[in-house]
Amino acid sequence: MTMRALLASLAAGVVTLPVPAGAPAEAVEDLTIRSVTLRPATPVVGPADSVRMVIEVVARGVAGPEGVRIKVEPGAPPASANTSFPVTAPRPGSGRGPALAPGPVPGPIVSARLAPGAGRIVSRPGEGWETWRFAPEKSLSRWYPAGPWTVSVTAQGADGAEVTGHTGFLLKRLTRFGGVEAVREGPGVRVTGVLNRVDPQGALDYAPFPGQPVEILHRPGEKAGWTKVAGATTDSQGRFARTVGDRTGGEWRIRFQGTNHYAPRLGIVHKVSR
């Protein structure tokens, strides 16, 4: 399957819950997208697994169950994009947007079970807010571009007016440490190891991650807090080494803060006897 086809399959349709017969008609509301929530907020993928996202949109003044659509694509939102919520398209002649109270959507949410590839419009009492939940047909995996992604949400009103908002997320690939050791060396402790990442070329599960800063953490014992005592930078093979003086025992671990493309990692604890 081509990348174009894979990306296209991240868009989802909408299915509506039935409206009870005899339900009173609601007053026309200003067309507003109140919020867009992504779960997980920062998806992380390994060499063989995948992550299915759920995108929840809260809006009102929308024309029918198909009045909200989403587009998910790699790349950061354009500088001119509206990335703050709520976003409103006022009704003609209203001269104002709706009054928005902070906090969650009023009233309980009653939702049908999510189906892969389908959005759901969710019933809600109070203030005209509706919640759409989208489950894109394809899960994210290592074969999609790592880094910034954009979710564009467009809502359409009964008069044909539209309002669009954008939000972003970072798709990250896993990292891991290998061969980490902390051993006594003279008046200090020498810490060595290798930082690996999901192979960006796809030939291997993991490959060395060169040129990355790692932090060396220490604490005297289990009840003490961790302190950064030194740092190191990985070489072309992902290896790092550093001797920390004036500390001959206690517990040691390595931390990698991550990047926009690769997830952070906190190594296991290594104990060194005095």
N, C-alpha and C positions, 0 to 999 in steps of 0.2 A: 504493500500500500504506500502510495506516495505521501510526502510530507504535506502537500496541499490537501489531500484527502483526509489525512489525520487531523489537521487543524480545522477543517470544515466540520468534522464530526463532533467538535467541542460545542457547537451550538445546539440548543435544545428547544423542543416544542412545548406546548402548554396544554394541560388537561384541566378541566374545571370540575369542582364539586357541584352537585345539583343544588339549585335554589328552591327552597320549599314553595309549593304552590300558595298563592295568596299573600306572599311576602310583600310588605309595603315598598313602594319605590322610594329610593333615597334621593335626597336633594343633590343637585349637581355640585361637585366639589372642584376646587382648583386642582389642576393636574400637577401632582407633586410626587417626586421620588424622595422618600424620607431617609432611607438608608439602604446600604448594600452590605451584606455580611458574607464573608467567605469562610468555609470550614473545610480543611484546616486553613488558617490564615497564611501559613508559610509551609507549603507542601515540600517534603523531602523524599527523594527517591533513591533506592539502592540499585545494585546492578541487575537485579532480576524482578523486583517488586514494582508495584504501581500504586498510585493514590487517586481515589475518586473524590472529586470535590463536590460540595453542595454550595450553591449560591442562592442566598435568600434576599429577596427584594421586597421592601415595604413601600407601598405607594397608595395613592387615592386619586379619584377622578379619572380612572382608567376605563376605557371603552371595552368591556367584555374580557373574557378569559385569555384572549390572544392579544391583549393590549400591551403586554410587556414582552420585550424580546431582549436577548443578551447576545453578546459576541465576545469570545475569549480568544486572545491572540498574543503571540510573543512580542515583547517590546514595551518600553515605558509609555505611559500616557503622554500625548503631545503637550508641549508647554502651554498651549492655548486651551487645553481641555479643562472642563469643569470637574474638579476632583473633590469639591466640598459638598456635603449634604446638610440639609435638604436642597433640592433644586426644584424650581417651580415655574410653570408656564401659566400666568394668571389668566382667568377668564376675561374675554373682551369686556371692557368697561368696568372691571372690578377695581383696577388701580392698585391692587395689593395682592400679596400672597397669603396663604392661610396661616393662622396662628398655630405654632408648633410647640407642644409641650415637651420638655426633655424627658428622657427615660424610655422604657420599653413601650411597645404598642399596647394601648389600653385593652383590657379584657383578655380572656383565655384564647389560645389558639387551638383550633380543632382541625387536625390535618389528616388527609388520607396518607396511606403508606407510600413512600417514594418508589417510583418505578424508574429503572435505568433509562436515560434518554428523555425523560418527561419532566415538565415543570408542573407544579400544582398551585392552583389558586386556593387559598386557605380562608375559611370563613372566620369572621371576627366581629364581635359586637362593639359598637361605640366609635364615633368620629370618622367613620367611613374608610378606615385603613384596611388594606388587603395585603396579604403576604403571598408572594410567589416563591416557590422553591424549585430550583433547577438542578437536575443531576445530569451533567453532560454525558453524552453517550460513551465517550472514550475516556479512560483514566490517563492521568499523566504518568510518564515513565522517563527513563534515562534517554529515550530517543527523541524527546522534545527538547527544544533549546532551554538551557539553564539560564537563570537571571531574571530580569524584570518581565512581567506579563501584565496585560491590561484587560480588565473586564469592562465593557461598555454596555450600559443598560439604557434602553429607550422605552419610554411609556407614551402611549397615544390616547388622547381623549376622544370623546364622542364627536367633537367638532372637527376632528382631523389634526388638531394641534399636537405637537410632539415636544417632549423634553428628554434630554439625554444627560446622563452623568457617568463619570468614569471612576474606577478605583483600580488599584494595582496590587500585585503580590509578587513575591520572589519564589521561583521554582529552584530548589537547591538539590544538589547531589550529595550523597553521604561521603564522609571522610572517616578514617580510622587510623589508629596508631598500631605500629608493629614493632616487635623486638625491643620494647622499652626496658631499660635497666637503670637502677640507681645503686651504685656501689661505693664503698669507702675508698678514697684515694688521698693519702696523706692527711692533711688537716681539713679536708673537705669531702664532698661527695660528687662523683662524676655521674651525670645523667646523659644517657644516649637513647636513640630510638629512630624510628622512621615514620613519617607522615605520608599516608596514602589517600587517594581519592578515587571515586568511581571513574574509570578510564574514559576520558572525553572522546577518544577515538572509537570506543566500542569494541576494541580487539580483546581486552581483558576485563575481568571484573573490577580490579583495582590496579592503579598505577601510581608511581611516586609523584608526590606533589612538591615540586621545587620552588625555592624562593619565598617560602612562607614563614612568617614569624610564629613561634610557639612560646608559651610561657611556662616557666618552671615554678611550681607551687610547693610550699613546704608548711608543715605544722609539727610542733613538738610531740603531740599525741592526739588520740581520738577526740578528746574533749576541747581541743584548741581550734581556733579558726585558721583557715588557709591564708597564706601570705605569698604573694608573688616575690620570689627572691632573685630571679634571673630570667633571661630570655635567650633565645637562639633563633637562627634562621636556617631553614632546610637547604641542603645543597642540591645539585642536579639530580641526585637519586633519592631525594626526599629525606635524607639522613640529617640528624642534628646531634650535637654533642656540646656539653658545657660542664665545667667543673665549678662547683659552688663552694667557696671557702668558708671557714669558720662555722660550719654546720656538719656534724659528724653522725647524726642519727635522726630519728623521727620518721615522719611519713612524707612521701613525695608523690607528685602526679604531674601530668602534662596537660596543658589546655591550649586548644586552638580556637580562636575567636570566630573563625569562619569568614566568608566573603559573600558577595551578592550571588555567587554561583554555587558555593559549596557550604555545607552545613558546619556549624561549630562542633567541637568534640572535646570531651573531658575524659582523660585517661583514667585507668584504674589506679588504686593506691599501691605504692611500693614502700615497704618498711625497711629501714636501714638501722642495724644495731649500732650502738655507740662502741 
